[in-house]
Amino acid sequence: MSSKQNYQNTGLGLSAPCHIPAYINMCTEKRNFMNEDMLRVGVITSTHGIKGEVKVFPTTDDPARFKKLKECVIAGKRGNINVTVQSVKFFKQFVILKFKEFDNICVSFSGGKDSGVLLNLCIDYIRRNNLKRKLCVYHMDYEIQYSMTIDYVDRILEANKDILDVYRVCVPFKVTTCTSMYQNYWRPWDPEQRDIWVRKMPEGSMTVEDFPFYTDAMWDYEFQMHFAKWLHTRKDAIRSCFLIGIPTQESFNRWRSIHLARKYQMYHNYRWTSKIGNDIFNAYPVFDWKTTDLWVANGRFGWDYNHLYDLYYKAGVNIERQRVASPFLCEAQESLRLYKVIDPSTWGKMVGRVNGVNFTGIYGGTHAMGWQTVRLPKGYTWKEFMQFLLSTLPETTRRNYLKKLTVSIEFWRTKGGCLAEETIEKLRKAGVSLEVVNTTNYKTHKKPVKMDYLDDIDISEFREIPTYKRMCVCILKNDHACKYMGFALNKEEAYKRDKIMEQFKNMML
C-alpha cells in the first residue's frame, strides 16, 4: 500500500492489485506508530472485490483480535502508512479489511489539456475495472470561453454521465482581469449584466442559491476553498480528495506549490498532495508530466480532447503556450486576439462584456502592453516614463501602484533583496552602489543586497533587480498585482488573505 508496487493508488481510494506483500502491524490506541513497538498481525495478499477491501492472511494466533482493530500501520519498502480500519469481516482463512481512505474523490475539470487527461485517466480506470461507483467532477464555468472548450466540456460530461456526478458551477465570483486600467476584476454570470451575457447558462448548473457560503466579495479561488468543505459535508465523507491536473513544467509557481509543501501538510508524505482542511486534501497526480506526455497519452489511448488545441497548432502557437484559461489574465493577453479568428461570434459578445478587451486584443503581445521590447520614449528616463504612465491612470489604480512601489523601494533600501554571488559581482562591475549583508532570516544561499532602484540594467538576471523599467512593464500590462516585479502582497492584501485563511481554518474545525 505504501508504493505503486505494493498497493497502487490506495491513497486516492482506487484499489489495485498488491504485487508485493505488505505487513500490517496492530496498535490498540492512537499513537505515533513510527516510534512504538508493534505486533505484526497479518500480510496483505491481494485486493478483495471492487469496494476497496484487501485480503489479509493473519499471522496472529487469534484472528478474532481483528474485530477490535481500529488503527494499524501498513509497512512497505517506502515506509509505513498509518490507516484507520473501517470494517472487518472473515472469508475462509483470510481477514477482509477496509480502510478509511478517500471515500469522496472529486476531479477538477476546466476543459483544458491537463485536466482533460486527468479526467480521462479516472474514467478509463473506472470502466476498465468495472467499479460500481460514480466519480465527482467539479467544473467552474467562467461564462466566457472558446465555444470549442464549452463543446468539449459538454461532450465528455454527456458521454460519461453514467459514471460521473457533475457539479457545474455558474457563480458571479470575482475573477482577475488584466485588460483594463480601470478594473482589476470582472464577474462571470453577473446577474446585473444578464442581458449581455456571452451565452446562456447551461441547464442543470449550480448557482448562488445552491451555496450558502457565497458572498459578493468572494474571489474564484476563495470559492474553491469553500466548495471543498461544502462538498465534503454534503457527501458526509470520512476523507475527501480533490484531484487537480497541474503539470509543474508550465509554471514555477506550480512547481513551488508542490515541491515546497511542508510534510505535515501532505497525505502520507506524498509530495504531490497537500492538506487544505480537516480530512480534505488536494492531489496533483500528473505534476511530473510534460506537455508532450499529455499529448502522447491522448494519442495512444484515443481519448477525446479539446480540439481548440488543433486550431492553436495551425495558428502557430507554441505547444507550451497553448492555454485554455480565463482569457483576461496577464498570461492570456498575448493570445487574446486569436478569439477574433477562431471564435468571432464569442469575440463580438465579449468585447462589450469586459472593459479593455478590444484594446488588449489589438495590442496584447506588443510593446504597447509591455510585451517584447518595451520602447522608451525619447527624452525620458524610465523613472520619468513611469511617472508619466502613472499620471494617465485613474486615481484608485495609481494609488495601488504607488503603494506597492513605495513599499518595494523601502524594502530594498533597508532590508535588501536576496541575490546570488554571480549577480552581485555583475552589479559591481556595472558600477552599481550596493551593500551586501552577510546574515539573513531567509532559508537561502543568496545574500541580502541593499540598493536603490535603478533606471534599467542590461544583465541576464534583470528580473531580479529593482528597476523603474520593470515597473513600467507592470503598468503597461495592467498587472495590478505587479507579478512581473515579483512583489509580495502589501499589508492590506496580506490582511485580507490572512483573514480568509483564518476563516477557512475555523470553518474546517
N, C-alpha and C positions, 0 to 999 in steps of 0.2 A: 504493500500500500504506500510505502514511502517513496517509491520511484516509478518511472514508466515501466520498468521491468517487473516490479512487484505487483502493483495494483493501479493500473493506469487510469488516470482521470478521476480517482475517487474523490480528490479534493474538490472536484466540480460536481460531484453527485452522479457521475456516469460510470457505471461499473464496466470493467473489462477483465479478461482472464488474468489470473495470477500466474506468471511464468516462474517465479522464484518464491518458495515458501517464506512467509514472514511469521515471526513469533509473537504471540500475544502474552503479555505479562499482566497479571491481575494486581489491582490495588483496591483495597476496601474503602478508602476515603480519598477525597480530592487532595492532591499534593503535587509537588514538583517531581515528576517521575524520573527525571534525569539524574536526581541526586539521592534516590532511595533504592534500597534493595527490593527486588521484586521477585515474584514467583512465576515461572513460566507455566501456563495452564493449557496451551494449545498451539497448533500450527495451522495457518490458513492454507488450504489445499486448492481451492478454486472458488469461483463465484457460484451462487445458487439462484437460479431463476433470473428474472428481469427487474426485480424491485430493489436492487442494491444490497442484497444479502450475500454473505460469504459463508462458505462451508469450512468448519474448523474441526480438525482432529484433536480431541482432548488429550493432554499429557498428564493431567492431574488424576489422582486415584479416585476422586469423587466428582464426576461430571455434573452432579446436581449443584455444585458450587456456582455454576454459571448462572443459576436463577437469581443469585444475589449480586452478580457482576454489574456494576454501574459505570465504573471508569476503568480504562485499560490503556495499554501502550502497544502499538504495533511497531516492532523493531525490524528494520530493513538495512540494506547496505548503506543507504544515505542518511541514516539516523533514525531516531524514534519519533513517533507521531502519537500525541495524546488524543484519544477519542472517547466519546460517550456512547454507551450502549443504549439503543432504543428498544430492541426486542430480542428475546431469546426463545428458541424452540429446538426440539430434538428430532433428528431424522437418522434412523438406523444407528450406526456407531458414531455419527457426527453431531456437532452442535451448530445450529444455524443462527448466525448473529447478524443484526442490522444495526449500523452505527448512525448516530445523529450527525450526518454531514450536512450537505446542502439539499434541503427539500424544496427550496424555491430558487429556480435559476431563470434569469432573465437576460436576453441578448439585446444590447443597444444597437439599433439598426437605423442608419442615416440614409442609405441608398447609395453610398459610395463603394469603392472597390474593397476597402479594408473591412468594413462591417458586413459587406455582402459576402465575402469569402468566409468570415467567421460564422455568419448565419447558415450558409450552405454546409459548412463543416458539421454544425449541430444537427441540421435537418438530415444530412446524409447518415450521421451516426444513429439517430433515432430510427430511421427507416431500415437501415441495414440490420440493426439489432432488434427490430420489431418491439421497441419499448412502448409499453402501454401508459404513456404519459404525454402531456402537452408541454410545449416549450413556450415560455413567456417571451414576447417580443415588444420592446419599447421603442416607439418611433416618435420623435419630436418633429412635428410638421411645421416648418417655418414659413408656410404660405408661398413665398417667392422662391421657386426653384425651377430649374430646367424642366420642361414638360416630359423629357425623356427620363429624368430622375423620378418624377412622380409616376410615370408609366411603369418603371421598373419596380418601385415600391408596391404599387397596386398588383402588379403581375406576380411577384414572388409571394406576397401575403395571400393572394387568392389561390394560387396553385398549391399551397401547403396549409390551407385553413383547417384541415382535419387534424393537424398536429400542433397548431400554433394558437396561443392565447394572446391576442394582439391588443396593445394599448397604444392607440394612435392619438397623440395629444395635440390639440389646437388651442393654445392658450396665449393671450397677449402679454407675455412677459417682455422685459426689456432685453434687446439684443444690440450688441456693439455695432456701430457703423463708422466707417472712415471715409465716407463720401461727401461729408459736409463739414464746414467750419462752424455751422450754426447748431448742430445737434450731434451728440455722441452716442445716441441710441435710437432705435425705432421699435415698433411693436407689431409683430405679425398678428393677424386676426383681430386687429383693434376694432372693437365694436363701434367706436365713434367714426370710423372710416369704412364702414361696411360697404358703402356704395362704390368705393374704389378698390376693393379687394382684387388682387390679381386673378383669383379663381374662387370657385365655390368651395366651401368647407366640405371635405369628404364625408359621406354618410357613415354613421357609426362612430364618429370621432368623439373624444372626450374633451370637454370644455371646462371653464372655470367652475361651473356648477358641480362638477364631479370631484373637485379638490378643495376641501375646506381650508387647507393651509395657504392657499394662494392669496397674494396681496398685489396691488398695483405697483408697489416699489420693488418687486422681485425680478431679478435678472434670470436669464435662462439657466445659468449654472447653479443658482440658488434653487430653482425649481427642481432640477435633477436631484439635488441632495435631499430635498423634502419628499420627492416622489419615491425614493428608495425606502425611506421609513414608512411612508404611506402604503406601499405595496407589500412590504414585509408584514405590516399589521393586518392588511386586508386578507392576505393569504394565511394568516395565523401560522406563520412559518417559524420553524425552530432556528434555521440559519439560512440566510439569503446570499446569493452570489449574482452579481451583475457582470456579464461578460462584455468587454469593450474591445473593439478592433482598433488597436493603435500600434502600428509598427513604429518603433522608435527611430528608424532610419531617417524619417522625414523631418524630424524636429528635435533640436537639442532639448527643448523644454519637455517634450515627451520622454526622451531618454532620462532626463534628470528626475522626472516624477516617479519613474520606476526604479532606477538604479540607486537613487539616494534615499529610498524609503528605509525607515528605521525598522529593525527586526520585530519590535513589539507591535508594529502596525501591519505585519504580514500574516498570512494564514499558513501555519506550519512552516514558516521560514521560506516559502516560495517567493522569490524576488519579484515575480510578476503579479503579485497580489497586494492589496492594501486594504486595511480596515477603515471603513467610513462610518461605522456606527456599531452599536451593541449587536453582535451576531450578524452583521451586514458587511460584506466585502465586495470590492471591485477586483476583477481578474482580467489580465491582458494576455490571452493565450498566444496571440500572434505578434508579440512585442519584438521578437528577434527575426521576423520575416522581412525580407527585402521586397521592394516593389516588383521585381521580376518573379519572385516566388509566388506572389499573389496571382499574377497572370499565367504562370505555369500551371497553378492549381486549377484555375478556370478552364484552361485549355485541356489539361489531362483528364479532368473528371467531367467535362462537358457542362459545367454549371452555368446557369443563367447569370447575366451581369448587366450593369447599366451601359447601354450602347452609346451613351453620350461620350464615353472614352474613345470609341471609334472615330467620332467626329473631331474630338480633340487631336487625335493622332493625324487625321487628314489635314487639320488646320496647322500642323507643325508644332503643336505644343509639346514640349519635352515631357517624356513619360514620368519624370519625377515631379513635374509641376502641374499635373492634371488633378485638379481638386473639384469636389462637389459640395464644398462647404458653403456657408452663407455668402452670397455674392458681394456683401458690403464690408467685409473685413479687409484689413490692410493687405493681407496675403492674396486677396482675390481682386484687388484693384487692376492689376496688370491684364487679367483675362476677362474683366467685366464687359469689355467691348465685344467679346465673342457672342454675347447674347443677341446682338443686332443681327448676326449672320445665322447662328444656329437656331435661335428661337425668337424670331422677330415679333410674334404675337405677344409673348411674355414681356419682351423688351418694351413694347409700346405701352403696356399697362404699368410696368414698374417705374418708368420714368416719372410719372406723376404720383407714385406711391411713397418714395423716399427722397428726401432732399439731396440734391447734388449728383444724382445717378447719371444724368446725361453728360455733365461735365467730366465726371470720372471715367465714363465710358469712352470719351474722346481723348482725354489726356492721361488716364491711368497707364502706367508703364513708360511714361515720358519724363523728361527732366522738369516739366511744368508741375508735376506732382511728386517730385523728389526721387524719381527713378532714373536709372542710368547715370549719366554725368550731369550733376546739378551745376548750372552755369551761374557764375557771379556777375551781376550787372557791373558795367564799367563805372569806376569812380567810387565803388563801395568796398568796404571790408565785410567779412562775413558777419561780424557783430553788428555793423550798421545795417546790413541787409536783413538780419534777424529783427532788429528794431523796426525796420520798415514793414516787414511782414506782420509783426505783432500789431502795428498801428492800423492794419486793414481788417483786423478780426473784431467780432462782436465782443463786448466788454467781458462777459462771463468767460468766453473761451480764452481771451487774452490773459485774464487773471489766473486761469488754470495753468497756462504755460509758464507765466511769470513765477507763480508759487513753486512749481517744480524746479524751475531754473535756479531760483534763489536758494532753495534747499541744497541743490546739487553743488552750486558754487561754494557754499559754506562747508559742505562735506569735504570737498577736495582741498580746501584751504586748511581745515582744522584736523580732520581725521585721515584723509588720504585714501585713494583707491588702490587696490592691490594689483601690482604689475609684476611680470616676470623680469628676471635679471637682464635678459636679452633686450626686452623692450625699454627698460631703464637706460641701458647703455646707448640705444638708438636715440633716445630723447636727449641725453647728454651730448652726443655727437652733433645733434641738431641745434645745440646751444640753448636748450630749454632750461629755465631755472626751476629746480625742484629740490625737495628734501626727502630723503629716504628714511623711514622709521624702521628700526630693527625688530620691534615687537608688535604683535597683533593678536587680537582676540579671535580672529577668523582661523578656521582649520584649512590652511593653505601653505604651500611652499613659496608663494609670491610675497612680496614685501609692500607695505603701505607706502604710497608716494604722495606727499603734499605738493600741490601745484595750483596755479591759476588756470582758468580756462584759456585755451589757445584759440586763435582765429581758425587755423587749419594746420594740418601736418601731413606730410606725404610719407607714411610708413605703412607696412602691411597690417599692423595692429591698430590702425586708426580708429576702429570701432571700440577700442578700449580706452581711448584718450578723450578727455572732455574738451570739445571744440564747439564753437558757435556755428560752424558749418553743419555739424550733426543736428544741432537744434533747428536750423533752417530746414533740414530734411524732414524732421518730425512735423513741423508746421505745414510744409507743402503736402505731406502725406495725409494730413488731418489725423495724425497719430496722437489722439488726445491723451493717451496713457504714456506717451513717449517711450514705447517699446524699443524703438531704434536706438535710443540713448541708453537703454538698459536700466532705466530708472526704477527704483523700488517704489512702493506705494507711499504717498505722503501721509501725514498724520491723520487727516480726515478719512482717506481711503482705507488706511490700516485700521482705524477705529471701526469703520463700517464692516470691514472684513472680520475683525475680531468679534464684533457684536453678532454677526451672522453665525460664525463658528461656535460661539458660546451658546447661542440659541439652539443650534443644531445639536450640540453636545448634550444640553439639558433635555432636549426632545428625545434623545436616544436612551436616557436613563429609565 
